[in-house]
Amino acid sequence: MTETPPVKVAMVTAAAHRCGKQLVRELALDGYDVAVCSLAVLPSRVKIVEELGHKAIALRLFTTHAGSAAWAIGEVHRALGPIDALIHVDGDSIIPADGSPDATTTAALPDLVARKGLLMVLTERCSNRFMNEIPSITRINLECDGKVPSGEICNSAMQLLRDRVGGRYVLERGKAARRVA
């Protein structure tokens, strides 16, 4: 008897941002159930995922507020299960100056560590800020400036997610993401 693989669950913050719609769709196409998080509830993003045969939940989330993050993680658990991938679409706002994890990342860490998950941070401008080492998970920081179209950002993010090669990457318009030291 063949065992059914476990469902993958992705949590996307700032899903209303530039490439959020496409990213949510691509995650569903790759077999993920998706928690769509933003300052505004986005039922249209949920509909995209459900039309592709997967479960989704829309949540209002303040990523840096511990209470909001704990509540959101609990809702994801109830609706979808443990989190395999946490993707911060507008990551500039979630990396504290000291590089420590924000409230949402901290709340999701038990899932990510237990499931050998992935943390991806998409930033819209190149910076030297990078989340400190977190053991047992893949960390990807994809940095690009405002000149890169959202489709290119999403395509690069999905390829990095599929490859699961951690590190810091820079994306320039019309080019593949380049790993930097």
SEGU-47274 format. One record per residue (C-alpha): z, x, y; residue in one letter. Coordinates in Angstrom, 1 decimal. Layout:
N
pz|px|py|residuo
Z|X|Y|A
...
//
This chain:
181
pz|px|py|residuo
0.0|0.0|0.0|M
-1.0|1.4|3.4|T
1.7|1.5|6.0|E
0.9|0.1|9.4|T
1.3|2.7|12.2|P
4.0|1.9|14.8|P
2.8|0.3|18.0|V
2.6|2.7|20.9|K
4.2|1.6|24.1|V
3.3|2.9|27.5|A
5.2|2.3|30.8|M
3.1|2.7|33.9|V
4.8|2.9|37.3|T
3.0|2.1|40.6|A
0.4|0.3|38.5|A
-0.9|-1.4|41.7|A
-1.9|2.1|43.0|H
-5.5|3.4|43.1|R
-6.3|3.8|39.4|C
-3.5|1.6|37.9|G
-5.9|-1.2|36.9|K
-8.2|1.1|35.1|Q
-5.4|3.1|33.5|L
-3.7|0.0|32.1|V
-7.0|-1.1|30.6|R
-7.7|2.3|29.1|E
-4.2|2.4|27.6|L
-4.8|-1.0|25.9|A
-8.2|0.2|24.6|L
-6.4|3.2|23.1|D
-4.0|0.9|21.3|G
-1.0|0.8|23.6|Y
1.2|-2.2|24.5|D
1.8|-1.7|28.2|V
4.7|-2.2|30.7|A
3.0|-2.7|34.0|V
5.5|-1.7|36.8|C
5.2|-1.9|40.5|S
7.0|-3.0|43.6|L
5.1|-6.3|43.2|A
4.7|-8.1|39.8|V
1.1|-7.8|38.6|L
0.2|-10.6|36.2|P
-3.5|-9.7|36.5|S
-2.8|-6.3|34.9|R
-0.9|-8.1|32.1|V
-3.9|-10.3|31.5|K
-6.2|-7.3|31.1|I
-4.0|-5.9|28.3|V
-3.6|-9.2|26.6|E
-7.4|-9.9|26.6|E
-7.7|-6.6|24.7|L
-5.4|-7.8|22.0|G
-2.2|-6.0|23.0|H
1.2|-7.1|24.5|K
2.1|-6.4|28.1|A
4.9|-7.2|30.5|I
4.9|-7.0|34.3|A
8.1|-5.8|36.0|L
9.1|-5.2|39.6|R
10.5|-1.7|39.6|L
12.1|0.7|42.1|F
11.6|4.0|40.2|T
14.3|5.9|42.0|T
17.0|3.3|41.8|H
19.1|3.7|38.7|A
20.0|0.0|38.3|G
16.4|-1.1|38.6|S
15.3|1.6|36.1|A
17.9|0.7|33.6|A
17.0|-3.0|33.8|W
13.3|-2.3|33.5|A
13.8|-0.1|30.4|I
15.9|-2.8|28.8|G
13.1|-5.4|29.5|E
10.5|-3.1|28.0|V
12.7|-2.7|24.9|H
13.1|-6.5|24.5|R
9.4|-7.3|25.1|A
7.6|-4.3|23.6|L
9.9|-1.8|22.0|G
10.8|1.9|22.7|P
8.6|3.8|25.1|I
6.2|6.5|23.8|D
4.6|7.4|27.2|A
5.8|7.1|30.7|L
3.1|7.5|33.4|I
4.0|7.7|37.0|H
0.8|6.9|38.9|V
2.1|7.8|42.4|D
4.3|10.7|41.3|G
4.9|12.3|44.7|D
7.7|9.8|45.4|S
9.5|10.3|42.1|I
10.0|14.1|41.9|I
13.2|15.0|43.8|P
13.1|18.3|45.7|A
15.1|20.1|43.0|D
12.6|19.0|40.2|G
15.2|16.9|38.4|S
14.0|13.6|36.7|P
14.0|10.4|38.8|D
16.0|7.4|37.7|A
13.2|5.8|35.7|T
12.4|9.0|33.8|T
16.1|9.6|33.2|T
16.5|6.0|31.8|A
13.4|6.5|29.6|A
14.3|9.9|28.3|L
16.2|8.8|25.2|P
13.0|7.0|24.0|D
10.7|9.8|24.9|L
12.8|12.4|23.2|V
13.4|10.3|20.0|A
9.7|9.5|19.8|R
8.4|13.0|20.9|K
6.8|11.1|23.7|G
4.8|12.0|26.8|L
5.7|12.1|30.5|L
2.8|12.1|32.9|M
3.0|12.4|36.7|V
-0.1|11.7|38.8|L
0.2|13.0|42.3|T
-2.3|12.4|45.1|E
-2.0|15.8|46.8|R
-1.5|19.2|45.4|C
2.0|20.4|45.6|S
4.3|22.9|44.0|N
6.7|20.3|42.9|R
6.9|19.9|39.1|F
9.5|18.2|37.0|M
11.8|20.6|35.3|N
11.5|21.3|31.6|E
12.5|18.4|29.5|I
12.9|19.4|25.8|P
11.0|17.7|23.0|S
8.5|15.8|25.1|I
5.0|16.6|26.5|T
5.0|16.8|30.3|R
1.8|16.6|32.2|I
1.5|16.9|36.0|N
-2.0|15.9|37.3|L
-2.5|16.8|40.9|E
-5.5|15.7|43.1|C
-6.2|15.1|46.7|D
-7.4|11.8|48.2|G
-11.1|12.8|47.8|K
-11.1|12.3|44.0|V
-12.3|8.8|43.1|P
-9.8|6.7|41.1|S
-12.2|6.5|38.1|G
-12.2|10.3|37.8|E
-8.4|10.4|38.1|I
-8.0|7.8|35.3|C
-10.5|9.5|33.0|N
-8.8|12.8|33.4|S
-5.4|11.3|32.9|A
-6.5|9.5|29.7|M
-8.1|12.7|28.3|Q
-4.9|14.7|29.0|L
-2.8|11.9|27.4|L
-5.1|11.9|24.3|R
-5.0|15.8|24.1|D
-1.2|15.9|24.6|R
-1.4|19.4|26.0|V
1.5|19.7|28.5|G
1.3|21.6|31.8|G
0.3|21.3|35.4|R
-3.3|20.4|36.1|Y
-5.4|20.2|39.3|V
-8.3|17.8|39.6|L
-11.1|18.3|42.1|E
-13.8|15.8|42.8|R
-16.6|16.0|40.2|G
-14.8|18.6|38.1|K
-12.7|18.6|34.9|A
-9.0|18.9|35.3|A
-8.0|22.6|35.4|R
-4.8|23.9|34.0|R
-2.8|26.0|36.5|V
0.2|28.3|35.9|A
//
